[in-house]
């Protein structure tokens, strides 16, 4: 709307931008049937800035043919097309899932993880601008000012998320050091729908931790949960190449678990423990050996009402214990914690 609105009107600009903005996600029709392959390949080449640059002249010419006001505005039309495609990919890169911005020259996803995939504070200004655009018959100076304000708010909010992420990360390092924990890797990502309460995931040898820290308030409001990782289970499964794919995609934030005899591989970064958003059954564990089976993705988000109560309590400044992780909570004066009964890996080999 900001680029094309003056030329073709706010309604047409909003509709055109919305359609162009969905193009990178057309890769959902190209994903393989295997759930792990689909997981690691999503947001692939269709999100690459280099692919966007290559496709811009083709799509740009189509846009020029559709609107008379753009027939003599080739550079203008091409620029608008590229911005619609590229901003989609860049916004995806700010989420924890990430996207392959620089494919094919850099095939790993860029993943900042500073904003949840759905954040009302980011979305609302854009939603207001879009709805307003469809209510207008023509471009007006008043709408131009409002659109500028809306875009400014969203950009400022993204900047805030990156700043908050750095603040939380530094605070987490200090808090963990106070419990004699020096993690091998650590990442801070916001809890659902907000940037006021953050989850810090730390991996330290045979353990991984969830540390929930509010942006506002003292360290006494932080809560820590510890989980055992079983190196013997990893040794039993080392020959399964599917694990290596998830390890690389998750940047080492993964976990192997055994539940009801099934070996489960999870990306720790997405979803809340133990109902991670991406959990895959690899096969069965029998006599200390992994017997592979076609990968199967596990679904289920746990008790949503319970988690919502926990989230709202923490946002109000009440350091509530998350019931789904209660058995893994580390008390304020003790270091040792027992892994959650429902999420504890069992010894193998």
C-alpha positions in Angstrom: 0.0 0.0 0.0 2.8 2.4 0.9 4.4 2.0 -2.5 1.5 1.4 -4.9 -1.3 3.2 -3.1 -0.6 6.6 -4.8 -0.6 5.0 -8.3 -3.4 2.5 -8.3 -5.4 3.4 -5.1 -5.4 2.0 -1.6 -7.9 -0.8 -2.3 -6.1 -2.2 -5.3 -2.7 -1.7 -3.6 -3.9 -3.6 -0.5 -5.2 -6.5 -2.6 -2.2 -6.7 -4.8 0.2 -6.5 -1.9 -1.7 -9.2 -0.1 -1.6 -11.6 -3.1 2.1 -11.0 -3.8 2.9 -11.4 -0.1 1.6 -15.0 -0.2 3.8 -16.1 -3.1 6.7 -17.3 -1.0 4.5 -19.6 1.0 3.4 -21.5 -2.1 6.2 -23.9 -1.2 3.6 -25.7 1.0 2.5 -27.3 -2.3 6.0 -28.6 -3.0 6.9 -30.1 0.4 7.7 -33.9 0.5 5.4 -36.4 2.2 7.9 -37.3 4.9 7.2 -35.0 7.9 10.8 -34.4 8.8 11.8 -33.5 5.3 8.8 -31.2 5.1 9.8 -29.6 8.4 13.4 -28.8 7.4 12.6 -27.8 3.8 9.7 -25.4 4.5 10.6 -21.7 4.0 13.2 -22.8 1.5 14.1 -21.5 -1.9 10.8 -19.6 -2.4 11.9 -17.3 0.5 15.3 -16.5 -0.9 16.0 -12.9 -1.6 18.0 -14.0 -4.7 15.0 -15.9 -6.0 12.8 -12.9 -5.4 15.2 -10.7 -7.3 15.2 -13.2 -10.3 11.4 -13.4 -10.3 10.7 -9.7 -9.9 11.0 -8.8 -13.6 8.6 -11.5 -14.6 6.0 -10.7 -11.9 6.6 -7.0 -12.3 5.7 -7.1 -16.0 2.4 -8.9 -15.1 1.6 -6.2 -12.6 2.3 -3.5 -15.2 -0.1 -5.1 -17.6 -2.8 -5.3 -15.0 -2.8 -1.6 -14.1 -2.8 1.2 -16.7 -1.2 3.6 -14.1 1.9 1.4 -14.1 2.4 0.9 -17.8 5.2 3.6 -17.9 6.4 2.8 -14.3 8.6 -0.3 -14.8 11.2 0.5 -12.1 8.4 1.5 -9.8 6.4 -1.7 -10.4 9.4 -3.9 -10.1 10.4 -2.3 -6.8 7.0 -2.8 -5.4 7.0 -6.5 -6.4 10.4 -7.1 -4.8 9.4 -5.4 -1.6 6.3 -7.4 -1.3 8.2 -10.7 -1.7 11.2 -9.7 0.3 9.4 -8.3 3.4 7.5 -11.5 3.7 10.8 -13.5 3.9 12.5 -11.0 6.2 9.6 -11.1 8.6 9.8 -14.9 8.6 13.5 -14.7 9.4 12.7 -12.7 12.6 10.6 -15.7 13.9 12.2 -18.8 15.5 11.4 -21.0 12.5 13.5 -18.9 10.3 13.8 -18.9 6.5 16.5 -19.4 3.9 17.1 -15.8 3.0 20.3 -16.4 1.1 19.7 -19.7 -0.7 21.5 -21.1 -2.7 24.7 -19.4 -1.4 23.8 -20.0 2.2 21.4 -22.9 2.7 20.9 -22.7 6.5 17.8 -20.8 7.6 18.3 -17.3 9.1 16.4 -17.4 12.4 16.4 -14.5 14.9 13.6 -15.7 17.1 12.8 -12.3 18.5 9.0 -12.4 17.8 6.4 -15.1 18.1 4.8 -16.1 14.8 1.5 -14.4 16.0 1.9 -11.1 17.9 -1.1 -8.8 18.2 1.0 -5.7 19.0 2.8 -6.2 15.6 -0.3 -7.2 13.7 -2.9 -4.7 14.9 -1.4 -1.5 13.3 -1.1 -3.3 9.9 -4.6 -4.7 10.2 -6.0 -1.2 10.9 -4.2 0.2 7.8 -5.5 -2.6 5.6 -9.1 -2.4 6.7 -9.0 1.4 6.3 -7.6 1.0 2.8 -10.6 -1.1 1.7 -12.9 1.6 3.1 -11.3 4.4 0.9 -12.2 5.2 -2.7 -8.9 7.1 -3.3 -5.6 8.0 -1.8 -5.8 10.8 0.8 -3.1 12.8 2.7 -4.8 11.7 6.0 -4.5 8.0 5.1 -0.9 8.5 4.0 0.0 9.9 7.5 -1.9 7.1 9.2 -0.1 4.5 7.1 3.2 6.1 7.9 2.5 5.9 11.6 1.3 2.3 11.4 4.4 1.2 9.5 6.6 3.2 11.9 5.0 1.4 14.9 5.6 -2.0 13.4 9.2 -1.3 12.6 9.8 0.2 16.1 8.2 -2.9 17.6 10.5 -5.2 15.7 13.4 -3.2 16.9 12.1 -3.5 20.5 11.9 -7.3 20.1 15.5 -7.5 19.1 16.6 -5.3 22.0 14.5 -7.2 24.5 16.0 -10.5 23.2 19.5 -9.3 23.9 18.5 -8.0 27.3 16.9 -11.3 28.3 19.8 -13.3 26.9 22.3 -11.4 29.1 20.1 -11.7 32.1 19.7 -15.5 31.5 23.4 -16.0 31.4 23.8 -14.3 34.8 20.9 -16.2 36.3 22.2 -19.6 35.1 25.7 -18.8 36.3 24.3 -18.2 39.7 23.3 -21.9 39.7 26.7 -23.0 38.3 25.2 -23.6 34.8 27.3 -22.6 31.9 25.3 -23.8 28.8 26.9 -25.0 25.6 24.2 -23.1 23.7 21.4 -20.7 24.7 18.6 -18.9 22.9 15.9 -16.5 24.1 12.5 -16.5 22.4 9.2 -14.9 23.5 6.3 -16.9 24.8 3.1 -17.0 22.7 1.5 -13.7 21.6 3.7 -11.3 23.5 7.3 -10.0 24.1 6.9 -9.3 27.9 7.6 -12.9 29.0 10.5 -14.8 27.4 11.6 -18.5 27.4 15.3 -19.1 27.4 16.3 -22.5 26.2 19.8 -23.6 27.4 21.6 -26.9 26.6 24.3 -27.9 29.0 25.8 -31.4 28.4 23.3 -34.0 29.6 20.6 -31.4 30.6 18.5 -28.8 28.9 16.7 -26.0 30.7 13.7 -23.8 30.3 14.1 -20.4 32.0 11.1 -18.1 31.9 12.0 -14.5 32.4 9.8 -11.4 32.4 11.2 -8.2 30.7 9.9 -6.1 33.6 10.5 -7.1 37.2 13.3 -8.6 39.3 15.1 -11.9 39.0 12.8 -13.3 41.7 10.1 -13.6 39.0 12.1 -15.9 36.9 11.4 -19.7 37.0 13.7 -22.5 35.9 12.9 -26.0 34.8 15.5 -28.7 34.2 15.4 -31.8 32.0 17.7 -34.8 31.6 19.1 -35.7 28.2 20.2 -39.3 27.7 23.5 -39.6 25.8 23.1 -43.4 25.7 19.8 -43.0 23.8 21.6 -40.7 21.4 24.3 -43.3 20.9 21.6 -45.9 20.1 20.1 -43.6 17.5 23.3 -42.2 16.0 23.0 -44.0 12.7 19.6 -42.4 11.9 20.2 -39.6 9.4 16.9 -38.0 10.3 18.3 -36.9 13.6 21.2 -35.1 12.0 18.8 -33.1 9.8 16.8 -31.9 12.8 20.0 -31.2 14.8 21.3 -29.0 12.0 18.0 -27.3 11.4 17.4 -26.6 15.1 21.0 -25.4 15.6 21.4 -28.1 18.3 18.3 -27.3 20.3 16.7 -30.7 20.0 15.9 -33.6 22.3 15.4 -37.4 22.0 12.9 -39.0 24.3 11.3 -42.4 24.8 7.6 -42.6 25.5 5.6 -45.8 25.5 8.5 -47.5 23.8 8.6 -45.0 20.9 11.7 -42.8 20.2 10.6 -39.2 19.8 12.7 -36.4 18.3 11.7 -32.8 19.1 12.8 -29.3 18.2 13.0 -27.6 21.6 12.6 -24.1 20.2 8.9 -24.2 19.1 6.0 -25.0 21.3 5.9 -25.4 25.1 7.4 -28.4 26.9 6.4 -31.3 26.6 4.1 -30.6 23.7 6.7 -29.2 21.3 5.2 -28.0 18.0 7.5 -30.3 16.0 7.8 -33.8 17.5 8.5 -36.8 15.4 8.3 -40.5 16.2 11.3 -42.3 14.6 10.5 -45.8 15.6 10.5 -48.2 18.5 13.2 -48.9 21.1 13.6 -52.6 21.7 16.4 -54.4 23.5 18.5 -51.2 23.5 18.2 -50.7 19.7 16.2 -48.2 17.7 14.1 -50.0 15.1 13.3 -47.2 12.6 9.8 -46.7 11.1 8.5 -44.1 8.7 8.5 -40.8 10.6 5.3 -39.7 12.1 4.6 -36.2 13.5 2.9 -36.0 16.8 0.2 -33.3 17.3 -1.4 -31.9 20.4 -0.8 -28.7 22.3 -1.5 -29.9 25.8 -3.9 -28.1 28.1 -4.4 -24.7 26.4 -6.6 -23.2 29.1 -4.1 -24.2 31.8 -1.2 -22.7 29.8 -3.2 -19.5 29.2 -3.8 -19.1 32.9 -0.1 -19.5 33.5 0.8 -17.0 30.8 -1.6 -14.4 32.0 -0.5 -14.8 35.6 3.1 -14.2 34.7 2.2 -11.2 32.5 0.4 -9.7 35.5 3.6 -10.1 37.6 2.7 -13.3 39.4 5.6 -15.9 38.9 3.2 -18.9 38.5 4.5 -22.4 38.1 3.7 -24.0 34.7 1.8 -27.1 35.7 2.9 -29.1 32.7 6.5 -28.6 33.9 6.0 -28.6 37.7 7.9 -31.8 38.4 11.0 -30.3 36.6 11.0 -27.0 38.4 14.2 -26.0 40.0 13.6 -24.4 43.4 15.2 -21.1 44.4 17.8 -22.8 46.8 18.4 -26.1 45.1 20.2 -27.1 41.9 19.1 -30.7 41.3 15.7 -31.3 39.6 13.9 -34.3 38.4 12.9 -34.5 34.8 9.2 -34.4 34.1 7.6 -37.8 34.4 5.9 -37.5 31.0 8.9 -36.2 29.3 11.8 -38.1 30.8 14.1 -40.1 28.5 14.6 -43.7 29.5 18.0 -45.3 29.5 18.9 -47.4 26.6 21.8 -49.5 25.4 
